[in-house]
Amino acid sequence: MDIKKVIAKYPRIHLTPLPTPLEFAPQLTKMLGGPKIYVKRDDLTAIAFGGNKTRKLEFLMADAVKQNADTVITLGGVQSNWVRQCVAAARKLGMNSVAVLEGEMPQVYQGNVLLDRIFGAQLIYDSNITQELEDQEIQGICPITSKVAESYRQRGKHPYLMPLGGATPLGNLGYINAVDELMYQMDEQGIHADYLIAGTGTGGTQAGIECGLRLANASAKMLGISVSHHTQPKEVEIAALCNTTMEFLGIHEQPFTPNDISVNYDYVGEGYGAVTDAAIEAIHMAAELEGLILCHTYAGKAFAGMVDLIRRGVLTRDHTVVFIHTGGGVGNFAHPELF
Ligand SMILES: *Cc1c(COP(=O)(O)O)cnc(C)c1O
């Protein structure tokens, strides 16, 4: 199916030059002695130091603009890459932003939250977001964000609620588009990828990639490396998200089942944001061998997963792997003690 045609009907605001580079990683490939490793540089999108959320925001922000929004309200962790890109994109489009951040007000502003502050986002701290999302989530929105939106409406504003991580069918178009882009680049460079690897948080990126691979009829398989533990298996959630995304696109194919989705939980460590030795090793390896900056929360864990799968012989010399670098390097500035 022609992906460009499928997504052309949805409004989109171009927030970054695309395509992002697809680069061979020669030192890494040589050192690990396994598959040919390529890196899709989605850390290089042009919204406040980049990352995977920019692609989702191209579609979500277009919807906000279409609805005449003047204020974007969203939520995430204190060191959320999503919140950083969201509040920056809002400014680029002339809007204000509010972010409900899980946790306490930091004593020193560092990393992502420092940038949120520089962008002049109104920051609200709430320790219960995860619980609220588990109890009464409605598509990535929790009661506190809805309450904030209501207070803005009462003041005559036009708020737009951005769901956690942008993981909605509309946001997922960003990664369907990324697959199309990647297919062209691989064609051009004569690459046949067996596996795409990326960190999986909300699962929106993986869902978009899974839908994109199916629409492109591609043989490459997506391996999501989970960055957090979940009560419900992520495969179930991602398969459901893939199906709602396909429905949203008006494409009626055989539904995705959890068996179609591959998520690996072996590299989470104690949980979201928890430091693992493997992630720190991965950060050093990517930096020292290829000049890439990863973080311990997302790309470092995903990369650690890739390295381990190579060392254990799951990924071999016969394979070609594309590591989707989802960004997140800004988070390192909040954790100098790790290095
Ligand atoms: C959000 C994020 C991810 C995960 O993307 P999801 O779509 O939430 O699964 C991976 N890496 C980085 C750096 C991120 O900020």
The ligand as a Gaussian input file, in Angstrom:
#p B3LYP/6-31G(d) Opt

LIG

0 1
 C        9.216000       8.436000      24.448000
 C       10.525000       7.847000      24.115000
 C       10.633000       6.509000      23.699000
 C        9.474000       5.570000      23.647000
 O        8.491000       5.909000      22.719000
 P        7.011000       5.430000      22.938000
 O        6.323000       5.829000      21.699000
 O        6.482000       6.115000      24.159000
 O        7.023000       3.942000      23.151000
 C       11.886000       6.030000      23.365000
 N       12.977000       6.811000      23.459000
 C       12.906000       8.082000      23.859000
 C       14.169000       8.851000      23.954000
 C       11.691000       8.649000      24.200000
 O       11.638000       9.925000      24.615000

